[in-house]
Amino acid sequence: MKQILLIILVSVLFLFVGCSNESEKQEENNNAEQNVPEETEVTEEVTNDETTDQQNEENNEVEEEPIEVDEPEKVEVQYQINPNNWSVEPLSDDVNDQVVLLTIDDAPDGNALEMAKTLKSLDAKAIFFVNAHFLDTDKEKEILKEIHEMGFAIGNHTYSHQNLKQVGEDQQREEIVSLSDLIEEIIGERPQFFRAPHGANTNYATKIAEEQGMVVMNWTYGYDYFKPYMDAEKLATAMITGEGPEVDVPYSLLKPGANLLMHDREWTAEALEEIVTGLREKGYEMVDPDAIKKIKQS
């Protein structure tokens, strides 16, 4: 009897231990199943982040593609500078001869940028002849660069506005070449026009300028450097009519192809819009310097 009871007790004990182990295994499985969704969510988040990064990279690649920029329209060469009177003359009979060339010397002093903006608003082209003593600072260099980027031709007016007839050949060369070097450094190209200060050309200076690829020119008329015309209203009248009676020019110098001299001056800047509109009312167009034959053009 005691043996039977012992066997029953041992059997019950094994049964209890077995159930307990099964419960622990079930609990572990349950816990494992509860952790699965969390791990899955983390995996999905990583996948989404990777997908987003890939999409961003693709979008950036699209944005970084170079944008095609239209090349500026090439201007047809239709005129040349007459070396006998410095006027602009057509290369053929079918080209408009009712034109004038606007030029502005001694730039960029205090008014050149304003003058360039005025001309730009009027769609009038011009040559800005510059000196190095107006290019001493970074700001002045930026002004010259801005004028050039607005579409205006930049000309050489010597490094220090030296009267070339008063110095030797070495200095003449230095005045011309060193300024062309500086202009190229600022705007990325060398000037194609040369004007000697005071119109004082020499044979040697002309030779150097042409070797440097520049068209040499003086002017037909200009009045803003005479004291009686240091007034916007009087200057506008003189430039539009071509007459300067207060400086012994009672007749008109305005002719087809006139090469008009102006300077970077306050009164000239003030008169500039009226000068352009007044000349247009008289039937004259402002010639584009790009349309003037250059030294290296056939």
C-alpha positions as CSV (number, residue, x, y, z in Angstrom):
1,M,0.0,0.0,0.0
2,K,2.8,2.4,0.9
3,Q,4.5,1.6,-2.4
4,I,1.3,2.5,-4.3
5,L,1.0,5.8,-2.5
6,L,4.7,6.6,-3.2
7,I,4.2,5.9,-6.9
8,I,1.1,8.1,-7.1
9,L,2.9,11.0,-5.3
10,V,5.9,10.8,-7.7
11,S,3.6,10.8,-10.7
12,V,1.8,13.8,-9.4
13,L,5.1,15.6,-8.9
14,F,6.3,14.9,-12.4
15,L,3.0,16.1,-13.8
16,F,3.3,19.4,-11.9
17,V,6.8,20.0,-13.0
18,G,5.9,19.3,-16.6
19,C,3.0,21.7,-16.6
20,S,5.2,24.4,-15.0
21,N,7.8,24.0,-17.7
22,E,5.2,24.1,-20.4
23,S,3.8,27.3,-19.0
24,E,7.2,28.9,-19.0
25,K,7.8,27.9,-22.6
26,Q,4.4,29.3,-23.6
27,E,5.2,32.6,-21.8
28,E,8.5,32.9,-23.6
29,N,6.8,32.3,-26.9
30,N,4.2,34.9,-26.1
31,N,6.9,37.4,-25.2
32,A,8.8,36.6,-28.3
33,E,5.6,37.1,-30.4
34,Q,5.0,40.5,-28.7
35,N,8.5,41.7,-29.6
36,V,8.2,40.8,-33.2
37,P,6.0,43.8,-34.3
38,E,8.4,46.3,-32.6
39,E,11.4,44.9,-34.5
40,T,9.4,44.9,-37.7
41,E,8.5,48.5,-37.3
42,V,12.1,49.5,-36.8
43,T,13.1,47.6,-39.9
44,E,10.3,49.4,-41.9
45,E,11.5,52.8,-40.6
46,V,15.1,52.1,-41.7
47,T,13.8,51.0,-45.1
48,N,11.6,54.2,-45.4
49,D,14.6,56.4,-44.4
50,E,16.8,54.7,-47.0
51,T,14.1,55.2,-49.7
52,T,13.7,58.8,-48.8
53,D,17.5,59.4,-48.9
54,Q,17.6,57.7,-52.3
55,Q,14.8,59.9,-53.6
56,N,16.5,63.0,-52.3
57,E,19.7,62.0,-54.0
58,E,17.8,61.5,-57.3
59,N,16.1,64.9,-56.9
60,N,19.4,66.6,-56.2
61,E,20.9,65.0,-59.2
62,V,18.0,66.5,-61.3
63,E,18.5,70.0,-59.7
64,E,22.2,70.0,-60.4
65,E,21.9,69.4,-64.1
66,P,23.3,72.4,-66.0
67,I,20.9,75.0,-67.3
68,E,21.3,75.8,-71.0
69,V,21.9,79.5,-71.5
70,D,21.2,81.1,-74.9
71,E,24.3,82.6,-76.5
72,P,24.1,86.3,-77.0
73,E,23.1,87.3,-80.5
74,K,26.1,88.1,-82.7
75,V,26.0,91.7,-84.1
76,E,26.7,92.1,-87.7
77,V,29.7,94.3,-88.5
78,Q,28.4,97.2,-90.6
79,Y,30.6,100.3,-89.8
80,Q,34.2,101.4,-89.5
81,I,36.0,104.4,-87.9
82,N,37.2,106.9,-90.5
83,P,40.8,107.7,-89.4
84,N,40.6,111.1,-91.1
85,N,37.8,112.6,-89.2
86,W,37.0,109.9,-86.5
87,S,33.4,109.5,-87.7
88,V,31.5,106.3,-88.0
89,E,30.9,105.3,-91.7
90,P,28.9,102.5,-93.2
91,L,30.7,99.6,-94.9
92,S,28.0,99.4,-97.6
93,D,25.4,101.6,-99.1
94,D,22.5,99.6,-97.7
95,V,23.5,100.4,-94.1
96,N,21.9,103.2,-92.2
97,D,24.2,106.2,-92.0
98,Q,22.0,108.3,-89.7
99,V,23.8,107.1,-86.7
100,V,26.0,108.6,-83.9
101,L,28.4,106.9,-81.6
102,L,28.2,107.7,-77.8
103,T,31.4,107.6,-75.9
104,I,32.1,108.4,-72.3
105,D,35.7,109.2,-71.1
106,D,37.3,109.2,-67.7
107,A,35.3,106.3,-66.3
108,P,34.4,104.9,-63.9
109,D,34.5,108.0,-61.7
110,G,31.5,109.0,-59.7
111,N,28.8,108.9,-62.3
112,A,29.6,106.1,-64.8
113,L,27.4,103.5,-63.3
114,E,24.4,105.8,-63.2
115,M,25.1,106.8,-66.8
116,A,25.2,103.1,-67.8
117,K,21.9,102.5,-66.2
118,T,20.3,105.4,-67.9
119,L,21.6,104.2,-71.3
120,K,20.5,100.7,-70.6
121,S,17.0,101.9,-69.8
122,L,17.0,103.7,-73.2
123,D,18.5,100.7,-75.1
124,A,21.4,103.0,-76.2
125,K,24.9,101.5,-76.6
126,A,28.1,103.3,-75.8
127,I,31.8,102.9,-75.2
128,F,33.2,103.7,-71.7
129,F,36.8,104.7,-72.0
130,V,38.5,104.0,-68.6
131,N,41.6,105.1,-66.7
132,A,43.4,103.0,-64.1
133,H,43.3,105.7,-61.4
134,F,39.6,105.2,-61.3
135,L,40.2,101.4,-60.7
136,D,42.1,101.6,-57.5
137,T,39.6,99.9,-55.2
138,D,37.6,96.6,-55.3
139,K,34.4,98.7,-55.4
140,E,35.6,100.6,-58.5
141,K,36.6,97.3,-60.2
142,E,33.2,95.9,-59.5
143,I,31.5,99.0,-61.0
144,L,33.5,98.5,-64.2
145,K,32.6,94.8,-64.3
146,E,28.9,95.7,-63.8
147,I,29.0,98.2,-66.6
148,H,30.6,95.6,-68.9
149,E,28.0,93.0,-67.9
150,M,25.3,95.4,-68.8
151,G,26.5,95.2,-72.4
152,F,28.7,98.2,-72.8
153,A,32.1,98.2,-74.6
154,I,35.1,99.1,-72.4
155,G,37.8,101.2,-74.0
156,N,41.4,102.1,-73.1
157,H,42.1,105.7,-72.2
158,T,45.6,105.1,-70.8
159,Y,46.7,104.1,-67.3
160,S,47.1,107.6,-65.8
161,H,45.5,109.9,-68.4
162,Q,49.0,110.9,-69.5
163,N,49.5,113.2,-72.5
164,L,51.3,110.8,-74.7
165,K,53.1,113.6,-76.7
166,Q,54.9,114.6,-73.5
167,V,56.6,111.2,-72.7
168,G,58.9,108.8,-74.4
169,E,58.0,105.6,-76.2
170,D,58.6,103.3,-73.2
171,Q,56.2,105.2,-71.1
172,Q,53.6,105.4,-73.9
173,R,53.7,101.7,-74.2
174,E,53.4,101.2,-70.5
175,E,50.4,103.6,-70.3
176,I,48.6,101.6,-73.0
177,V,49.5,98.0,-72.3
178,S,49.4,98.0,-68.5
179,L,45.8,99.4,-68.6
180,S,44.7,96.7,-71.1
181,D,46.2,94.1,-68.8
182,L,44.2,95.5,-65.9
183,I,41.0,95.7,-67.9
184,E,41.4,92.1,-68.9
185,E,42.0,91.1,-65.3
186,I,38.7,92.8,-64.3
187,I,36.3,91.9,-67.1
188,G,37.9,88.9,-68.7
189,E,38.7,90.4,-72.0
190,R,41.0,93.1,-73.5
191,P,39.6,96.4,-74.8
192,Q,39.1,96.8,-78.5
193,F,39.0,100.6,-78.7
194,F,41.7,103.2,-77.8
195,R,41.4,106.9,-77.2
196,A,44.4,109.0,-76.2
197,P,43.9,111.6,-73.5
198,H,43.3,115.1,-75.0
199,G,43.3,113.4,-78.4
200,A,47.1,113.6,-78.3
201,N,48.0,110.6,-80.4
202,T,51.5,109.8,-81.5
203,N,52.6,107.5,-84.3
204,Y,54.2,105.2,-81.8
205,A,51.1,105.1,-79.5
206,T,48.9,104.4,-82.5
207,K,51.2,101.5,-83.5
208,I,51.1,100.0,-80.0
209,A,47.3,100.4,-79.7
210,E,46.8,98.6,-83.0
211,E,49.3,95.9,-82.1
212,Q,47.2,95.4,-79.0
213,G,44.1,94.9,-81.2
214,M,42.4,98.2,-80.6
215,V,40.7,100.6,-83.0
216,V,42.1,104.1,-82.5
217,M,39.7,107.0,-82.4
218,N,39.3,110.6,-81.2
219,W,35.9,112.3,-81.6
220,T,33.8,114.6,-83.7
221,Y,32.6,117.0,-81.0
222,G,31.9,117.3,-77.3
223,Y,31.2,120.2,-75.0
224,D,30.9,119.0,-71.4
225,Y,34.5,119.9,-70.5
226,F,34.0,123.5,-71.4
227,K,33.0,125.7,-68.4
228,P,29.9,127.3,-70.1
229,Y,28.5,123.8,-70.7
230,M,29.0,122.4,-67.2
231,D,25.2,122.7,-66.9
232,A,22.8,119.9,-67.8
233,E,20.3,122.1,-69.8
234,K,23.0,123.9,-71.8
235,L,24.9,120.7,-72.5
236,A,21.9,118.8,-73.7
237,T,21.1,121.6,-76.2
238,A,24.7,121.7,-77.4
239,M,25.0,117.9,-77.9
240,I,21.6,117.6,-79.7
241,T,22.2,120.6,-82.0
242,G,25.9,120.1,-82.4
243,E,26.4,123.8,-81.8
244,G,28.5,125.5,-79.1
245,P,28.2,129.2,-79.6
246,E,29.7,130.0,-76.2
247,V,33.0,128.3,-77.2
248,D,33.1,129.7,-80.7
249,V,31.2,126.9,-82.5
250,P,28.1,128.8,-83.8
251,Y,27.5,126.2,-86.5
252,S,26.4,122.5,-86.1
253,L,28.9,119.7,-86.0
254,L,26.2,117.1,-85.9
255,K,26.5,115.0,-89.0
256,P,25.7,111.4,-89.9
257,G,28.3,109.2,-88.1
258,A,29.2,111.8,-85.5
259,N,31.5,110.5,-82.8
260,L,30.2,112.2,-79.6
261,L,32.5,112.8,-76.7
262,M,31.2,112.9,-73.2
263,H,32.7,112.5,-69.8
264,D,31.9,110.9,-66.4
265,R,30.6,114.1,-65.0
266,E,27.6,115.0,-62.8
267,W,26.1,117.5,-65.3
268,T,26.6,115.0,-68.2
269,A,24.9,112.3,-66.3
270,E,22.0,114.6,-65.6
271,A,21.7,115.6,-69.3
272,L,22.2,112.1,-70.8
273,E,18.6,111.0,-71.2
274,E,17.6,114.2,-72.9
275,I,20.6,114.0,-75.2
276,V,19.7,110.5,-76.3
277,T,16.0,111.2,-76.8
278,G,16.8,114.5,-78.5
279,L,19.1,112.9,-81.0
280,R,16.6,110.2,-81.7
281,E,13.9,112.8,-82.4
282,K,16.3,114.3,-85.0
283,G,16.4,110.9,-86.7
284,Y,19.6,109.5,-85.4
285,E,20.2,106.0,-84.0
286,M,22.9,105.1,-81.5
287,V,25.4,102.8,-83.2
288,D,26.3,99.6,-81.4
289,P,30.1,99.4,-80.9
290,D,29.9,95.7,-81.6
291,A,28.9,96.7,-85.2
292,I,32.2,98.6,-85.7
293,K,34.9,96.8,-87.6
294,K,37.8,95.7,-85.3
295,I,41.5,95.4,-86.0
296,K,41.4,91.6,-86.4
297,Q,38.2,91.6,-88.5
298,S,38.5,91.4,-92.3
